[in-house]
Amino acid sequence: MNKRDVRTGDPDLDRLMTEFQSDSREFADVIGLTDDVVGQAASRDDKVRVRVSPSGQMLALHIDPRAMRLASQDLAEIIMDLSRQATEDAARRVMDVARPFLQQDERGSEPGRRR
């Protein structure tokens, strides 16, 4: 017998446990979708581009050779600014993925209840 099939004998508790299991699976699905999220930002001239994970970890950095003509401090500031922008982009994208789970629907049900 599967642990998920165990019943307590209390109908209210069993209902709550079933709802919790359903919401847990739905939440795990949402978290799985966020694994594919990538935040991106590029300089105006597209000579520097940054890609980050949802946590802000840099995944890719492209520096066009022409950008190397900049002063090192200027280039560092551009990279830091683009990293911040890409992290904000990733956060927005994560919220876009998670929003359906977090929002209440038109019927006023609890968050996560999209039934």
N, C-alpha and C positions, 0 to 999 in steps of 0.2 A: 504494500500500500504506500502510495506517495505521501510525503509529509503534508503536502498541500491539500490532500483529501481528508485529513483528520478534522473531525468536527468536535466541538466542545459540548454539544447538547444544549447550549444557550443560543437560541435563534438570533438574538441581537448581536452577540459576540461573533457568531459565525458569519453574519452579514458584514460586520465591520472588518473581519479578517479577510473576507473575499474581496471587499472593496479595496482594502490596503494592498492585497496582492496584485489586483488589477492596476491600481495606481502605480505600484512599484515597477511593474513591467513597462507601463507607459513612460514613466520617468526614465527608466533604463534605456528605452528606445530613444528618447530625446537626447540623453547624454551621448548615446552612440552617434547620433546625427551631428553633434557638435564636434566630434573628432575630425570631421572632414572640413571644418571651418578654417579658412585662412584669411588673415587680414593683410591688406596690401596698401602701399603708398608709394608715390613717385614724385621726384622733383618736377618743377614746371617744365624744365627742358628735357625731362625723362633720362637724364644722365645718371641718376642715382635712383635705384628702386629697392624696396624692402618688402619681404614677406615674413609674417610672423604667425605663430600658432595662437589659439585662443588664450593661452596663458601669457602671451607676449614674448615667447622664446623666438629668437630670430631663426627663420628657416632658410632664408636666402637673402643675399645682398649682392646687387649688381652695381658696379661702378664703371661707367664708360671711361675709357682712357682719357678722354678730353676733360673729365671732371678732376683728373689728377693735377690739372693746372691750377686748381684752387689752392689757397693757403690751407695747410693742414687743419688749422683750427676751424676754418669755414666749412671744410669737408666734414669734420667731426660733428659740427653743429647741425649740418644738413642730415647726416645719418641719424643722429639722436632725435631730431624733429620728425623725420620720416618713421622712425621706429615707434615713436609715440602715436603718430597718426595711424599707422598700421595696427597698433594694438587697440586703438579706439574703433577702427574699422572691424576688427575681429570681434570686439565686444558687441557692436551693433549687430553683426551677423549672428552671433550666438543668441542674442535676444530675439532676433527674427525667427530663429529655429525654435526657441523655447516658448515664445509668446503664446501659441495656441494652448500649450499645457498650463500656462500660468494665468491666463485671462479667464474671467467668468464669461459664460456664454449668455445669449440673450434671455434665456430662461432664468438667469440669476443663480445657476447652480454653483457649487464650490469650485475653486480652481482645480484643474485636473479632471473635472467631470464634464467631458465633451460628448456625452452620450445623448 
